[in-house]
Amino acid sequence: MSAGSPFQSRGVLAAIVVVVAVGGYLAWRAYDGAAANAAKAQSAPPAPVPVTVAPARKVDFPVYLNGLGVVEPYNTVTVSSRVDGEITKIYFRQGQMVKEGDTLAQIDPRPYQAALDQAVAKKAADEATLKNAQLNLQRYTTLSKEEFASRQQLDTQQATVDQLIAQIKGDQAQIDNAQTQLSYTTIRSPLTGKTSFRLIDPGNIVHASGSSGIVTIVKLQPISVVFTAPEEEVPAVNKALAAGVVPVDALSSDGLTMLSHGHLALVNNSVDQASGDIRMKATFANTDNILWPGLSVSTRLLLDTLKEVVVVPVDAVQRGPNGLFAWVVGQDDKVAMHDIKVAQEGEHFSVVTQGLSSGENVVTEGQYRLRDGAQVQPTAAPTPARSPTAAAPDTISPAEEAAEAAPAAPPTPSPASSPAAATPAAPAPPAAKAP
């Protein structure tokens, strides 16, 4: 045992030396490979940066003024009684659409019919008296020629006839008034529209001096939207209105859904000093009744159309320490920074007046990894859904509006920023007024 111990120790040491040598060799090979790979990586060009691009386009660009508004009826009438009496019958249902001239309610006509009959009888009696007086006048005229009657008698009889003629005219006026009062017992709709809740029930007594009314009727076709704009926009709005019809779009309150197309009807004659806003009213045909009184809507008024201007997606416009710029992709798929100037900016597009040309591809996504001259891997951006910009067929014209506003013929007497999406290929991509 003791004689073999030195040999065993030498074997262990030899094994240890071999293990250390092999480990060192492997470590050196690993380090050498990593260094070689790092050298290759440093000498190889960087991988292209994936980006999304869109072309700059030259189109006609509409400038919109966005606002918020409230739908109001074109006309509102509270139907009231013009005579006193008991309501005997109601002919309409609550919430019903009624036409102009439709019968709404009936008031007990008997007292007014009796007054009419009395006036007719009074006229008949006076006509009989007049007939007798005219015969007497003829007799006095004949006797006066033969000097059997004095001139005074003739003149007195002539005055009696004239008095009776005037009295009969008064009787006819009483008849006309009684007929008018009788006609008021049948209450008719003064316009075409939708009725409200019934304000009174049959059996109640109504008075001409009452203020509550029987029912309220609102005109829904056409309909109005009242909205506001900042006072600094008044000159531009008046200029657009003086140039012709100014289209106005009504959208949902979130600005995402197009509801109807109309036109600007009027601008209020003064600015609200408390808010600094100007009130305006637009008219819509509303043939589908999508606009309802009291509904809050977003409005989009076309102020102007810029002809043949260069537009790019708003995501392509970047802000740096020196102002606005955009990354432009060249034919060699390398990007270059272009300083630009923007005249108008909308929801999806901006008008560039300097720094870009039509047809150049600009980066819309992936700008954070770019540097001047970087190699990119471009992907075309998807085209947004087109937003309607032209007037819809249900738009009411100013001439039709004037006709609607005209008084009805006898015999019945008449008593609101989020624009919709747009497409770069469209001739008129929507935009908002630049601040």
C-alpha positions in Angstrom: 0.0 0.0 0.0 2.7 2.5 1.0 4.8 1.6 -2.1 2.0 2.3 -4.5 0.9 5.7 -3.0 3.4 7.9 -4.9 2.3 6.4 -8.2 -1.4 7.0 -7.5 -0.7 10.7 -6.6 1.1 11.2 -9.9 -1.9 9.7 -11.8 -4.3 12.1 -10.1 -2.2 15.1 -10.9 -1.8 14.0 -14.5 -5.6 13.7 -14.8 -6.1 17.1 -13.3 -3.6 18.6 -15.7 -5.4 17.0 -18.7 -8.8 18.3 -17.5 -7.4 21.9 -17.1 -5.7 21.8 -20.5 -8.9 20.6 -22.2 -11.0 23.2 -20.5 -8.6 26.0 -21.4 -8.6 24.9 -25.0 -12.4 24.8 -25.2 -12.7 28.2 -23.5 -10.1 29.7 -25.9 -12.1 28.2 -28.9 -15.3 29.7 -27.6 -13.8 33.1 -27.0 -12.1 33.1 -30.4 -15.5 32.2 -32.1 -17.4 34.9 -30.3 -14.7 37.5 -31.3 -14.9 36.3 -34.9 -18.7 36.6 -34.8 -18.5 40.1 -33.3 -16.1 41.1 -36.0 -18.4 39.7 -38.7 -21.4 41.5 -37.1 -19.5 44.8 -37.0 -18.4 44.5 -40.6 -21.9 43.5 -41.9 -24.5 46.2 -42.7 -27.4 46.7 -40.2 -30.8 45.0 -41.0 -33.4 47.2 -42.7 -35.9 48.9 -40.4 -39.5 47.8 -41.1 -41.7 50.9 -41.6 -45.1 51.7 -43.1 -45.2 54.3 -45.9 -47.9 56.3 -47.7 -47.5 58.5 -50.8 -47.9 62.3 -50.7 -50.8 63.1 -53.0 -52.0 66.2 -54.8 -55.8 66.6 -54.4 -58.6 69.1 -53.7 -58.7 69.5 -50.0 -61.9 70.7 -48.2 -61.4 72.9 -45.1 -64.1 72.1 -42.5 -65.2 74.0 -39.4 -66.3 71.5 -36.8 -68.6 72.2 -33.9 -71.4 70.9 -31.7 -75.1 71.5 -32.1 -78.6 70.6 -31.0 -81.4 69.6 -33.3 -84.5 71.9 -33.2 -87.8 71.6 -35.0 -88.2 73.7 -38.1 -91.6 74.9 -36.7 -93.2 74.4 -33.4 -96.9 75.2 -32.7 -98.8 74.8 -29.5 -102.4 74.3 -30.6 -104.9 76.2 -28.4 -108.6 76.9 -28.5 -109.8 80.3 -29.9 -113.2 80.0 -28.3 -114.5 78.9 -24.9 -116.3 75.6 -24.5 -116.3 71.9 -23.6 -114.1 69.5 -25.6 -116.4 66.8 -26.8 -113.9 64.7 -28.9 -110.2 64.2 -29.5 -109.3 62.9 -33.0 -105.6 62.4 -32.8 -103.4 59.9 -31.0 -100.5 61.0 -28.9 -97.3 61.0 -31.0 -99.2 60.7 -34.3 -98.0 62.3 -37.5 -100.7 64.7 -38.6 -101.1 66.6 -41.9 -101.9 70.3 -42.2 -105.7 70.7 -42.0 -106.4 67.4 -40.1 -109.0 67.7 -37.4 -107.5 67.5 -33.9 -110.4 68.2 -31.5 -114.0 69.2 -31.4 -115.5 71.8 -29.0 -119.2 71.8 -28.3 -120.6 73.9 -31.3 -124.2 74.3 -30.1 -123.9 77.8 -28.4 -122.1 79.1 -31.5 -124.5 77.5 -33.9 -127.4 79.2 -32.0 -125.6 82.5 -32.2 -125.2 82.0 -36.0 -128.9 81.1 -36.4 -129.9 84.2 -34.4 -127.8 86.5 -36.6 -129.3 84.9 -39.8 -132.8 85.5 -38.4 -132.0 89.1 -37.5 -130.8 89.7 -41.1 -134.0 88.2 -42.6 -136.2 90.4 -40.4 -134.3 93.5 -41.4 -134.4 92.6 -45.0 -138.2 92.3 -44.8 -138.4 95.7 -43.1 -136.2 97.1 -45.8 -138.4 95.8 -48.5 -141.4 97.5 -47.0 -139.5 100.7 -46.6 -138.4 100.6 -50.3 -142.1 100.2 -51.4 -143.0 103.2 -49.2 -140.2 105.2 -50.8 -141.6 104.4 -54.2 -145.0 105.6 -53.2 -143.7 108.8 -51.7 -141.7 109.4 -54.8 -144.8 109.1 -57.0 -146.9 111.3 -54.7 -144.2 113.9 -54.5 -144.2 114.2 -58.3 -148.0 114.9 -58.1 -147.5 117.2 -55.1 -149.5 114.9 -52.8 -146.5 114.3 -50.5 -144.1 116.9 -49.2 -140.4 116.9 -49.9 -139.7 116.3 -46.2 -141.7 113.1 -46.2 -139.8 111.8 -49.2 -136.4 112.6 -47.6 -137.4 111.0 -44.3 -138.4 107.8 -46.1 -135.1 107.8 -48.1 -133.2 108.0 -44.8 -135.2 105.1 -43.4 -134.3 103.0 -46.4 -130.6 103.9 -46.1 -130.6 103.1 -42.4 -132.1 99.7 -43.0 -129.5 99.0 -45.7 -126.7 99.8 -43.3 -128.3 97.7 -40.6 -128.4 94.7 -43.0 -124.7 95.1 -43.6 -124.2 95.0 -39.9 -126.3 91.9 -39.7 -124.1 90.3 -42.4 -121.0 91.1 -40.3 -122.7 89.5 -37.3 -123.3 86.4 -39.4 -119.7 86.3 -40.6 -118.4 86.6 -37.1 -120.7 83.9 -35.8 -119.6 81.6 -38.7 -116.0 82.3 -37.7 -116.6 81.5 -34.1 -118.4 78.3 -35.1 -115.5 77.2 -37.3 -113.2 77.6 -34.3 -115.0 74.9 -32.5 -113.4 72.4 -34.9 -109.6 72.6 -34.2 -107.4 71.7 -37.1 -103.7 71.1 -37.5 -101.9 74.3 -38.7 -98.9 72.3 -40.1 -97.7 68.8 -41.0 -95.7 67.3 -38.1 -95.6 65.0 -35.1 -97.9 65.5 -32.1 -96.7 65.5 -28.5 -98.4 64.1 -25.4 -102.0 65.2 -25.2 -102.3 68.2 -22.8 -106.0 68.0 -22.2 -108.7 65.3 -22.3 -112.3 65.3 -23.6 -114.8 66.7 -21.1 -112.6 69.6 -20.0 -113.6 73.2 -20.5 -111.1 75.2 -22.5 -110.8 79.0 -22.8 -109.5 81.3 -25.5 -107.4 83.0 -22.9 -105.8 79.8 -21.7 -102.1 79.2 -22.2 -101.7 75.5 -21.7 -102.9 74.5 -25.1 -104.3 71.1 -26.3 -101.2 69.6 -28.0 -97.8 70.7 -29.4 -96.9 69.9 -33.0 -93.3 70.0 -34.3 -92.3 70.0 -38.0 -89.6 67.4 -38.6 -89.2 67.7 -42.4 -87.3 69.8 -42.9 -85.6 70.2 -39.5 -82.9 72.6 -38.2 -79.7 72.2 -36.3 -78.4 75.1 -34.2 -74.6 75.1 -33.6 -71.9 77.5 -32.6 -68.5 78.5 -33.8 -65.7 80.7 -32.4 -66.1 84.4 -33.1 -62.8 84.5 -35.1 -64.4 82.3 -37.7 -67.2 84.7 -38.5 -65.5 86.4 -41.4 -64.7 83.1 -43.1 -68.2 81.8 -42.5 -69.8 85.0 -44.0 -67.4 84.8 -46.9 -68.4 81.2 -47.6 -72.1 82.1 -47.2 -71.8 85.0 -49.6 -70.2 82.8 -52.2 -73.2 80.4 -52.4 -74.7 77.4 -50.6 -72.6 76.2 -47.7 -72.8 72.5 -47.1 -73.2 71.3 -43.5 -73.0 67.7 -42.3 -74.6 66.4 -39.1 -72.8 63.5 -37.4 -73.4 61.6 -34.2 -72.2 63.3 -31.0 -69.0 61.2 -31.1 -68.4 62.3 -34.7 -68.1 58.7 -36.0 -71.4 58.3 -37.8 -72.8 60.4 -40.6 -76.4 61.3 -40.0 -77.5 63.8 -42.6 -76.5 66.4 -45.1 -77.8 69.9 -45.2 -76.8 73.6 -45.8 -76.2 76.7 -43.7 -79.4 78.7 -43.4 -78.3 81.7 -41.4 -75.7 83.2 -39.1 -77.0 85.0 -36.0 -76.7 88.8 -36.0 -74.5 89.1 -33.0 -71.8 87.3 -31.1 -72.5 86.0 -27.6 -70.2 88.2 -25.4 -70.3 85.7 -22.5 -69.0 82.7 -24.5 -67.3 84.4 -27.5 -69.3 82.2 -29.9 -71.5 82.9 -32.8 -74.7 80.9 -33.3 -75.7 79.4 -36.7 -78.6 77.4 -38.0 -78.5 74.7 -40.7 -81.4 73.1 -42.5 -81.7 69.4 -43.3 -84.4 67.6 -45.4 -84.5 64.8 -42.8 -86.6 62.5 -45.0 -85.7 59.5 -42.9 -86.4 61.4 -39.6 -82.9 60.4 -38.3 -82.6 63.9 -36.8 -84.9 64.3 -33.8 -85.6 67.5 -31.8 -83.2 67.8 -28.8 -80.6 65.4 -30.2 -77.0 66.5 -29.7 -74.9 66.2 -32.9 -71.5 67.1 -34.2 -71.5 69.5 -37.2 -69.1 69.9 -40.0 -69.3 73.1 -42.1 -67.4 73.4 -45.4 -65.5 76.7 -45.3 -63.4 76.4 -48.4 -61.8 73.9 -50.8 -58.0 74.2 -51.4 -57.3 73.2 -55.1 -54.5 70.8 -56.0 -52.6 70.8 -52.8 -50.1 68.2 -51.4 -51.5 66.1 -48.6 -50.0 63.4 -46.4 -51.4 61.3 -43.5 -51.2 63.2 -40.2 -49.1 60.3 -38.8 -46.3 61.2 -41.2 -45.9 64.7 -39.7 -43.3 64.6 -36.9 -42.3 67.4 -34.4 -38.7 68.1 -33.6 -36.6 70.8 -32.0 -36.5 72.7 -35.3 -40.2 72.4 -36.1 -42.1 69.9 -38.3 -40.5 67.3 -40.4 -41.2 64.0 -42.2 -39.2 61.0 -43.1 -39.1 60.5 -46.9 -38.2 57.1 -48.4 -36.0 57.3 -51.5 -35.9 54.8 -54.4 -32.9 53.1 -52.7 -35.2 52.5 -49.6 -33.1 54.9 -47.6 -34.8 57.6 -45.5 -34.1 61.3 -45.4 -35.4 63.9 -43.0 -37.3 66.7 -44.8 -38.3 69.9 -42.9 -41.9 70.7 -43.9 -44.6 73.4 -43.4 -48.2 72.5 -42.7 -51.1 74.8 -43.7 -54.1 72.8 -42.6 -54.5 69.7 -40.5 -57.4 67.3 -40.3 -58.4 64.1 -38.7 -56.4 62.0 -41.1 -54.5 64.3 -43.5 -52.4 67.4 -43.4 -51.8 69.9 -46.2 -48.0 70.4 -46.8 -47.1 73.7 -48.4 -43.3 73.2 -48.3 -40.8 70.3 -48.1 -42.7 67.6 -50.0 -43.7 66.8 -53.5 -46.6 64.7 -54.9 -45.6 61.1 -55.3 -42.9 61.0 -52.5 -43.4 58.2 -50.0 -43.4 59.3 -46.4 -43.1 57.1 -43.3 -46.3 56.9 -41.2 -45.2 54.2 -38.7 -41.8 53.1 -37.3 -40.2 56.5 -37.2 -38.7 56.0 -33.7 -36.0 53.7 -35.1 -34.9 55.9 -38.0 -31.9 58.1 -38.6 -30.9 60.0 -41.6 -29.8 57.6 -44.3 -31.1 54.5 -42.6 -32.1 51.5 -44.8 -35.7 50.6 -44.4 -38.1 47.9 -45.4 -41.3 49.8 -46.5 -44.8 48.4 -46.4 -47.7 50.3 -48.0 -50.2 51.7 -45.5 -53.8 50.6 -45.8 -56.3 53.0 -47.3 -58.8 54.4 -44.9 -62.5 54.1 -45.6 -63.8 57.0 -47.7 -65.9 59.6 -45.9 -68.9 61.1 -47.8 -68.2 64.7 -48.6 -70.7 65.5 -51.3 -74.3 66.6 -50.5 -76.7 63.7 -50.2 -79.9 63.5 -52.3 -82.0 64.4 -49.3 -80.4 67.8 -48.9 -83.0 70.6 -49.0 -82.2 73.5 -51.2 -82.5 77.2 -50.1 -85.4 77.6 -52.7 -87.2 74.7 -51.1 -86.6 76.1 -47.7 -88.1 79.4 -48.7 -91.1 77.6 -50.1 -91.5 75.7 -46.8 -91.3 78.9 -44.9 -94.0 80.6 -47.0 -97.4 81.0 -45.2 -100.0 78.4 -45.9 -102.9 79.1 -48.2 -106.4 79.9 -46.8 -108.6 78.8 -45.2 -106.5 77.3 -42.4 -104.3 80.0 -40.6 -100.8 79.0 -39.8 -99.6 79.9 -36.4 -73.3 71.4 -32.9 -65.3 68.4 -33.2 -64.7 65.1 -34.7 -64.8 64.8 -38.5 -65.5 61.5 -40.3 -62.7 59.5 -41.9 -61.4 60.3 -45.3 -59.4 58.7 -48.1 -56.3 60.1 -49.7 -57.5 59.0 -53.1 -60.8 60.9 -52.8 -61.0 64.3 -54.5 -62.0 65.9 -51.2 -60.5 64.3 -48.1 -62.0 65.9 -45.0 -60.1 68.2 -42.7 -60.6 70.5 -39.8 -59.9 74.2 -39.8 -56.2 74.7 -38.6 -55.8 76.7 -35.5 
